Amino acid sequence: MSKQSEIPGVAAVIAVASGKGGVGKSTTALNLALGLRDLGLRVGLLDADIYGPSVPRLTGIHEKPALDDNRKMIPIQRFGLSIMSIGFLVEEDTAMIWRGPMVMSAITQMLRDVAWGTLDILVVDMPPGTGDAQLTLTQLVSLSGAVTVTTPQEVALHDVRKGMMMFQKVNVPLLGIVENMSFFLCGHCGERTEIFSHGGGERAAEKLGIPFLGRVPIDPAIRAGGDTGNPIVVAKPDSPQAQAFREIAAKLAAALQTGEAGAAKSRIASLLDKIKRPATGN
Ligand code: ADP
């Protein structure tokens, strides 16, 4: 197993993970990166979702990165972020059929052969789930913490625990849970509809003893921003949706600064201890 290492010039690396695909992990990673940018931080975004890189679509970037004098790839600059994606190098569908060793070498290149420059935070959009690609990533780079994105219904929440255990195994502190597609606010009548039930993310966070970072509504403007390469924090910076992402970003930054990462780590250790014990009663 390779040893974890720091990325030169990058102060903190945060993984944005999810138990399963389609919960809005990439959308959240991008908009959180933008929220961190709005705090005045120098932020990079690495799309490591090797099996289905969606950052090219979400950002509208369709160019190949140039190489510097050391033959390292120069991340693309967009929205004030330094952005790199495997999708800049291969067609979106190509990586889906890669086998283990190719996936590992692609992930290694994304981490080692990119000239990130000086960054306060590198946000890594992880592949969904808990397979080899995810583990490779956590072993290659020293992560300051991980954020898990989920939707509120039970079937999604079940996978949150699995994802958490993976990070625990490799000693990555869990910074918290983001509940995406939390509710729908009708643009016509203003009524709030909880499509995927209410408060699942918050309950899961409480049960698991990790911070709940906040809710993002399910909203056509967020989807439209994703389809047109115009993320909501850029397209409608004053909207409540953008505000939701910025608040979560602020909580994240605070957690990193105040050593919440260390505290979260020990809370997870005691939780896993509980999970391992046989259930008693009720
Ligand atoms: P994942 O990375 O988990 O597979 P994506 O971020 O690619 O998910 O999002 C999947 C789809 O859902 C995209 O079309 C995206 O625009 C849309 N989406 C994500 N979050 C929201 C939201 N809060 N409201 C509406 N659509 C969303």
Residues whose N, C-alpha, C, O or C-beta is under 5 A from the ligand:
A	BS01	ADP	K20 G21 G22 V23 G24 K25 S26 T27 T28 S54 M181 V216 P217 I218 D219 P220 I222 R223 G226
